[in-house]
């Protein structure tokens, strides 16, 4: 298992990109529109970790609800990558862990699911299949 990325919800992705560029001068992807999740997203690539900046496209986005409570933005979730997502999901379900939904395909084509924040001291956890 590895930490794949940390997701940072932001009210304005362009401003966030400029702040990261100014502060750290690191590679940042182009802004992507992920309609399935109703977000704009850009990936900041540090040598050992990625940060996903996420801005809601509309009020249907789960990021909108997060920003209502955290208007300046903040840590939304972190992602753990695993080699066998189905096995991890089945084990989590069998143990009674509160997973939010069945695995689904992410914007990058890898399957993922989320573990409810109440299970792990308030942190929303994304579990994602390793890159092939």
Secondary structure as UniProt FT lines:
FT   STRAND          2..9
FT   HELIX           13..24
FT   STRAND          27..28
FT   STRAND          32..34
FT   HELIX           35..37
FT   STRAND          39..45
FT   STRAND          50..56
FT   TURN            59..60
FT   HELIX           62..69
FT   TURN            71..72
FT   STRAND          74..82
FT   HELIX           85..94
FT   TURN            95..96
FT   STRAND          104..105
FT   TURN            107..108
FT   STRAND          111..115
FT   HELIX           117..119
FT   TURN            120..122
FT   STRAND          125..129
//
